[in-house]
Amino acid sequence: MTPSLVVENARTEAGEIVSIILNNDRIASIGPNAAAGIDPAVPRFDAAGGLLCLPFVDGHIHLDKTLIGLPFIPHIPGDTVAKRIGAEKSLRRTVALPIEARGGALLEKLAAYGTLSVRSHVDIDTEVGLKGLEAVLSLKQSHGHLVDIQTVAFPQSGVLRNPGTAELLDAAIAAGADLVGGLDPAGIDNDVTGHLDAIFSVAGKYGVGLDIHLHDGGALGAFELRQIADRTAALGLEGKVVVSHAFCLGELDDAEFGRTAAALARSGVAIMTSAPGAVPMPPVKRLAAAGVRLFCANDNIRDAWSPFGNGDMLERVGILCDRQDFRSDEDLAAAFRLATQAPAEILGHPVEALQAGSRADFVILPAASLAEAVAARPLDRIVFRGGTIIARGGRLVV
């Protein structure tokens, strides 16, 4: 088969200059001599020594919440999660621009920065029902050529304190949501057992995973994590459960931390962190050393929870490095992988390396190493999706 494109002068993480031979949406071969003997008439792209990287994966966003596409809306403060939920619902009732437009605009920004796969939480409650989910599922059709989308049926207003939500979560999975969500079993529903019974029951019924928001702190949060780990193992859901945020892991004594980390590692429960601001965050190195799988993600991007965020996962990696005091090349490279390989594996589509037979999804960064890419966070990047250049310099070209 005649190649569709030859990408020349790309730099691997090991520093080797290689060519990548593409057959439409697949990599046919890759290596320093891969272009030898290829017909000179085949189109060429000169990577100019740029760093060849896996695409970014944003494993925790909220496509239904973003306000991108609207005039700037000042942040509405709230000093508790419950108050912020109430403020968001009030704002939600006033937003006329549909989710399809706002979420679509965010997906286009993500793709332009090199994020080609996302997991979006979608609010499910008795006020909006499944409308948000239906809108986000439609984005799979309209924007799936740019970004792969998973969905989480997310009970943002609680489950037990919002009667009827458990039934809506069941309906959401039946309608096409990929995972069941949860939220602060103690802090919002004030019933750890009841909340976990409800969401794990839906997950068990359909054989799907869970992705649970947990803001509850200290020993209470650690207790909830161990309960989640125990239920995960009991249902045979190892590797299919994520806890997002888990601030408590950043404020435990050594004994409590060790016990909790061991439970997470045994059950394969993964942790997502967005490296948030003035709150504790999970200690990345300690958790990794204990065998806990982790990844980073953007979470809220220009919505009622935060006025910040542009969707660039490379910028998010830099924020994580600042929060964790990562400075060495090894630490920066490990942090980069928390936005590429780690979330890809946790979301169920692992890619160990770009190689013959791989889908031709990759990013070329103007850097000599992963560490330099994290430190410089260059916008001048080339994004390939299915063997086609879809973005240059942070802008879509398709």
NORRA-V784314 format. One record per pair of residues at least 4 apart in sequence whose C-alpha atoms are under 7 Angstrom apart, sorted by sequence separation. I is the first residue (numbers start at 1). J is the second residue. D is the distance in whole Angstrom. If there is no record, write none. Layout:
I:J:D + I:J:D
This chain:
11:15:6 + 12:16:5 + 22:26:6 + 23:27:6 + 30:34:6 + 62:66:7 + 79:83:7 + 80:84:6 + 81:85:6 + 82:86:6 + 83:87:6 + 84:88:6 + 85:89:6 + 86:90:6 + 87:91:6 + 88:92:6 + 89:93:6 + 91:95:7 + 97:101:7 + 98:102:6 + 99:103:5 + 100:104:6 + 101:105:6 + 102:106:6 + 103:107:6 + 104:108:6 + 105:109:6 + 106:110:6 + 107:111:6 + 108:112:6 + 109:113:6 + 110:114:6 + 111:115:5 + 124:128:7 + 125:129:5 + 128:132:7 + 130:134:6 + 131:135:6 + 132:136:6 + 133:137:6 + 134:138:6 + 135:139:7 + 136:140:7 + 138:142:6 + 139:143:5 + 140:144:5 + 143:147:6 + 144:148:6 + 155:159:6 + 158:162:6 + 159:163:7 + 164:168:6 + 165:169:6 + 166:170:6 + 167:171:6 + 168:172:6 + 169:173:6 + 170:174:6 + 171:175:6 + 172:176:6 + 173:177:5 + 184:188:5 + 185:189:5 + 186:190:4 + 191:195:6 + 192:196:6 + 193:197:6 + 194:198:6 + 195:199:6 + 196:200:6 + 197:201:6 + 198:202:7 + 199:203:6 + 200:204:6 + 201:205:6 + 202:206:6 + 203:207:6 + 204:208:7 + 216:220:7 + 217:221:5 + 218:222:6 + 219:223:6 + 220:224:6 + 221:225:6 + 222:226:6 + 223:227:6 + 224:228:6 + 225:229:6 + 226:230:6 + 227:231:6 + 228:232:6 + 229:233:6 + 230:234:6 + 231:235:6 + 232:236:6 + 233:237:6 + 237:241:7 + 248:252:7 + 252:256:6 + 253:257:6 + 254:258:6 + 255:259:6 + 256:260:6 + 257:261:6 + 258:262:6 + 259:263:6 + 260:264:6 + 261:265:6 + 262:266:6 + 263:267:6 + 264:268:6 + 265:269:7 + 283:287:6 + 284:288:6 + 285:289:6 + 286:290:6 + 287:291:6 + 288:292:5 + 302:306:6 + 303:307:6 + 312:316:7 + 313:317:6 + 314:318:6 + 315:319:6 + 316:320:6 + 317:321:6 + 318:322:6 + 319:323:6 + 320:324:6 + 321:325:6 + 322:326:6 + 327:331:6 + 328:332:6 + 329:333:6 + 330:334:6 + 331:335:6 + 332:336:6 + 333:337:7 + 334:338:7 + 336:340:7 + 337:341:5 + 338:342:5 + 339:343:6 + 340:344:6 + 341:345:6 + 342:346:6 + 343:347:6 + 344:348:6 + 345:349:5 + 354:358:6 + 368:372:7 + 369:373:6 + 370:374:6 + 371:375:6 + 372:376:6 + 373:377:5 + 384:388:5 + 385:389:6 + 391:395:5 + 392:396:7 + 11:16:5 + 12:17:7 + 22:27:5 + 23:28:6 + 29:34:6 + 78:83:5 + 97:102:7 + 110:115:5 + 111:116:6 + 124:129:6 + 157:162:7 + 172:177:6 + 173:178:6 + 185:190:6 + 186:191:5 + 203:208:5 + 216:221:5 + 232:237:5 + 233:238:6 + 252:257:5 + 264:269:5 + 287:292:5 + 288:293:6 + 300:305:6 + 301:306:7 + 302:307:5 + 321:326:5 + 326:331:6 + 327:332:7 + 337:342:6 + 338:343:7 + 344:349:5 + 345:350:4 + 367:372:6 + 373:378:7 + 384:389:4 + 385:390:6 + 391:396:4 + 392:397:7 + 11:17:5 + 21:27:6 + 22:28:5 + 78:84:5 + 124:130:6 + 159:165:5 + 185:191:6 + 186:192:5 + 189:195:7 + 203:209:6 + 232:238:6 + 275:281:6 + 300:306:6 + 302:308:5 + 326:332:6 + 344:350:5 + 367:373:5 + 383:389:6 + 384:390:6 + 390:396:6 + 391:397:5 + 10:17:5 + 11:18:6 + 20:27:7 + 21:28:5 + 159:166:6 + 185:192:5 + 203:210:7 + 301:308:6 + 302:309:6 + 344:351:7 + 382:389:7 + 383:390:6 + 390:397:5 + 9:17:6 + 10:18:5 + 21:29:5 + 249:257:7 + 301:309:5 + 383:391:5 + 390:398:5 + 9:18:6 + 10:19:6 + 20:29:6 + 21:30:6 + 123:132:7 + 140:149:6 + 301:310:6 + 341:350:7 + 382:391:6 + 383:392:7 + 8:18:7 + 9:19:6 + 20:30:4 + 122:132:6 + 185:195:5 + 301:311:7 + 341:351:7 + 382:392:5 + 8:19:4 + 19:30:6 + 20:31:7 + 76:87:7 + 122:133:6 + 169:180:7 + 185:196:7 + 321:332:7 + 341:352:7 + 381:392:6 + 382:393:7 + 7:19:5 + 8:20:7 + 18:30:7 + 19:31:6 + 366:378:7 + 380:392:7 + 381:393:5 + 6:19:7 + 7:20:5 + 18:31:5 + 19:32:6 + 21:34:7 + 298:311:7 + 380:393:4 + 381:394:7 + 6:20:6 + 7:21:6 + 18:32:4 + 20:34:7 + 21:35:7 + 321:335:7 + 366:380:7 + 379:393:5 + 380:394:7 + 6:21:5 + 17:32:6 + 19:34:6 + 298:313:7 + 366:381:7 + 379:394:6 + 5:21:6 + 6:22:6 + 19:35:6 + 153:169:6 + 365:381:5 + 5:22:5 + 182:199:7 + 364:381:6 + 365:382:7 + 3:21:6 + 4:22:6 + 298:316:6 + 317:335:6 + 363:381:7 + 364:382:5 + 3:22:6 + 4:23:5 + 153:172:6 + 180:199:7 + 317:336:6 + 363:382:6 + 364:383:7 + 3:23:5 + 4:24:6 + 363:383:5 + 362:383:6 + 363:384:6 + 270:292:6 + 271:293:6 + 272:294:6 + 273:295:7 + 274:296:5 + 362:384:5 + 180:203:6 + 270:293:5 + 271:294:5 + 272:295:5 + 273:296:5 + 274:297:5 + 361:384:5 + 362:385:7 + 153:177:6 + 270:294:6 + 271:295:7 + 272:296:5 + 273:297:6 + 274:298:5 + 360:384:7 + 361:385:5 + 152:177:6 + 158:183:6 + 265:290:7 + 272:297:7 + 274:299:6 + 360:385:6 + 361:386:5 + 151:177:5 + 152:178:6 + 153:179:6 + 154:180:7 + 155:181:6 + 222:248:6 + 261:287:7 + 265:291:5 + 313:339:7 + 360:386:5 + 361:387:7 + 151:178:5 + 152:179:5 + 153:180:5 + 154:181:4 + 155:182:6 + 156:183:7 + 221:248:5 + 242:269:6 + 243:270:6 + 244:271:6 + 245:272:6 + 265:292:5 + 359:386:6 + 360:387:5 + 150:178:6 + 151:179:6 + 152:180:6 + 153:181:5 + 154:182:6 + 155:183:7 + 161:189:6 + 209:237:7 + 241:269:5 + 242:270:5 + 243:271:5 + 244:272:5 + 245:273:5 + 262:290:7 + 264:292:6 + 122:151:7 + 124:153:6 + 152:181:6 + 160:189:6 + 179:208:6 + 180:209:6 + 181:210:6 + 182:211:7 + 183:212:6 + 184:213:6 + 187:216:6 + 214:243:7 + 238:267:5 + 239:268:5 + 241:270:6 + 242:271:6 + 243:272:6 + 244:273:6 + 251:280:7 + 261:290:6 + 116:146:6 + 117:147:5 + 118:148:6 + 119:149:6 + 120:150:6 + 121:151:6 + 122:152:6 + 123:153:7 + 124:154:6 + 125:155:6 + 158:188:6 + 159:189:7 + 178:208:7 + 179:209:5 + 180:210:5 + 181:211:5 + 182:212:4 + 183:213:5 + 184:214:5 + 210:240:7 + 211:241:6 + 212:242:6 + 213:243:6 + 214:244:6 + 215:245:6 + 217:247:6 + 218:248:5 + 238:268:5 + 239:269:6 + 250:280:5 + 116:147:4 + 117:148:5 + 118:149:5 + 119:150:5 + 120:151:5 + 121:152:4 + 122:153:6 + 123:154:5 + 124:155:5 + 158:189:6 + 179:210:5 + 180:211:6 + 181:212:5 + 182:213:6 + 183:214:6 + 184:215:6 + 204:235:7 + 209:240:5 + 210:241:5 + 211:242:5 + 212:243:5 + 213:244:5 + 214:245:6 + 215:246:6 + 217:248:4 + 238:269:7 + 250:281:5 + 261:292:7 + 116:148:6 + 117:149:6 + 118:150:6 + 119:151:6 + 120:152:6 + 121:153:6 + 122:154:5 + 123:155:6 + 124:156:7 + 125:157:6 + 166:198:6 + 170:202:6 + 179:211:7 + 184:216:6 + 209:241:5 + 210:242:6 + 211:243:6 + 212:244:6 + 213:245:6 + 214:246:5 + 215:247:6 + 216:248:7 + 249:281:7 + 250:282:5 + 69:102:6 + 121:154:6 + 123:156:6 + 211:244:7 + 218:251:6 + 247:280:5 + 249:282:5 + 250:283:6 + 68:102:5 + 218:252:6 + 226:260:6 + 229:263:6 + 233:267:5 + 247:281:5 + 336:370:7 + 64:99:5 + 67:102:6 + 100:135:6 + 104:139:7 + 111:146:6 + 160:195:7 + 225:260:7 + 229:264:6 + 232:267:6 + 247:282:6 + 8:44:7 + 66:102:6 + 69:105:7 + 99:135:6 + 100:136:7 + 111:147:7 + 159:195:7 + 246:282:7 + 5:42:6 + 6:43:6 + 7:44:6 + 8:45:6 + 9:46:6 + 10:47:5 + 66:103:7 + 68:105:7 + 226:263:6 + 333:370:5 + 4:42:7 + 5:43:5 + 6:44:5 + 7:45:5 + 8:46:5 + 9:47:5 + 10:48:7 + 11:49:5 + 13:51:7 + 68:106:7 + 126:164:7 + 222:260:6 + 229:267:6 + 333:371:5 + 336:374:7 + 3:42:7 + 4:43:7 + 5:44:6 + 6:45:6 + 7:46:6 + 8:47:6 + 9:48:6 + 10:49:5 + 11:50:6 + 12:51:6 + 64:103:6 + 100:139:6 + 104:143:7 + 126:165:6 + 129:168:7 + 332:371:5 + 7:47:7 + 9:49:5 + 10:50:5 + 11:51:5 + 12:52:5 + 63:103:5 + 125:165:6 + 229:269:6 + 10:51:6 + 11:52:6 + 10:52:6 + 130:172:7 + 296:338:6 + 297:339:7 + 329:371:5 + 332:374:6 + 295:338:4 + 296:339:6 + 124:168:7 + 275:319:7 + 294:338:7 + 295:339:6 + 124:169:7 + 275:320:5 + 295:342:6 + 275:323:7 + 294:342:7 + 295:343:5 + 318:374:6 + 58:115:7 + 63:120:6 + 317:374:7 + 318:375:7 + 56:114:6 + 57:115:5 + 60:118:7 + 61:119:6 + 62:120:5 + 64:122:6 + 55:114:6 + 56:115:4 + 57:116:6 + 58:117:6 + 59:118:5 + 60:119:5 + 61:120:5 + 62:121:5 + 55:115:6 + 56:116:6 + 57:117:5 + 58:118:5 + 59:119:5 + 60:120:6 + 61:121:6 + 62:122:6 + 314:374:6 + 55:116:6 + 57:118:6 + 58:119:7 + 60:121:7 + 315:377:6 + 314:377:6 + 64:132:6 + 64:136:7 + 85:157:7 + 63:136:7 + 82:188:7 + 113:312:6 + 110:311:5 + 109:311:7 + 110:312:7 + 88:304:6 + 76:304:7 + 75:304:6 + 75:306:7 + 75:307:6 + 68:302:6 + 66:301:6 + 67:302:6 + 66:302:6 + 67:303:5 + 60:297:5 + 61:298:6 + 62:299:7 + 66:303:5 + 59:297:6 + 60:298:6 + 61:299:4 + 62:300:6 + 65:303:6 + 58:297:5 + 60:299:5 + 61:300:6 + 58:298:7 + 114:363:6 + 58:313:7 + 56:313:7 + 114:383:6 + 112:391:5 + 58:339:7 + 113:394:5 + 57:339:6 + 112:394:5 + 56:339:6 + 57:340:5 + 112:395:5 + 56:340:5 + 59:343:6 + 112:396:5 + 55:340:6 + 54:340:6 + 57:343:6 + 57:344:6 + 55:361:6 + 55:362:5 + 54:362:5 + 55:363:6 + 53:362:6 + 54:363:6 + 53:363:5 + 52:363:6 + 53:364:6 + 52:364:5 + 51:364:5 + 52:365:7 + 50:364:6 + 51:365:5 + 50:365:5 + 51:366:6 + 50:366:5 + 51:367:6 + 50:367:6 + 51:368:6 + 50:368:7 + 51:369:7 + 30:355:6 + 29:355:7 + 30:356:6 + 29:356:5 + 27:355:7 + 28:356:5 + 27:356:5 + 28:357:6 + 27:357:5 + 26:357:6 + 27:358:5 + 26:358:6 + 27:359:6 + 26:359:5 + 27:360:5 + 25:359:6 + 26:360:5 + 25:360:5 + 13:369:6 + 13:370:7 + 26:386:7 + 25:386:4 + 26:387:7 + 24:386:7 + 25:387:5 + 24:387:6 + 22:387:6
